Amino acid sequence: MQAAAMKPQLLKLPSAFVPLLLSFAGLAIVLGHAALYGTAHEADEGAAAHVFQILMVSQVPVIAWFALQWIKKAPGAALRVLALQAGAIGLALAAVYFLT
């Protein structure tokens, strides 16, 4: 019983919630750009596209660090957090796909 109480809340760790924040920031950029400028195809990528790309790529080392640290220690909880992170990335990428 005490072992279950000793498991950390993984979503409280920065390596767990920072990728989620980055994905939601990317989603906000996509939705904001679509709301302000519409969904017409542009010939050149703007600053919003570059910021989105930086946000998405910057998650990779943080997610890798999280996975390396927690898969062996708490596999069930770590896989749930990784699924949340993958879902948030998928949501942001789906917004780009459907809105541009």
Rosetta blueprint (number, residue, H / E / L):
1 M L
2 Q H
3 A H
4 A H
5 A H
6 M H
7 K L
8 P L
9 Q L
10 L H
11 L H
12 K H
13 L L
14 P H
15 S H
16 A H
17 F H
18 V H
19 P H
20 L H
21 L H
22 L H
23 S H
24 F H
25 A H
26 G H
27 L H
28 A H
29 I H
30 V H
31 L H
32 G H
33 H H
34 A H
35 A H
36 L H
37 Y H
38 G L
39 T L
40 A L
41 H L
42 E L
43 A L
44 D L
45 E L
46 G L
47 A H
48 A H
49 A H
50 H H
51 V H
52 F H
53 Q H
54 I H
55 L H
56 M H
57 V H
58 S H
59 Q H
60 V H
61 P H
62 V H
63 I H
64 A H
65 W H
66 F H
67 A H
68 L H
69 Q H
70 W H
71 I L
72 K L
73 K L
74 A L
75 P H
76 G H
77 A H
78 A H
79 L H
80 R H
81 V H
82 L H
83 A H
84 L H
85 Q H
86 A H
87 G H
88 A H
89 I H
90 G H
91 L H
92 A H
93 L H
94 A H
95 A H
96 V H
97 Y H
98 F H
99 L H
100 T L
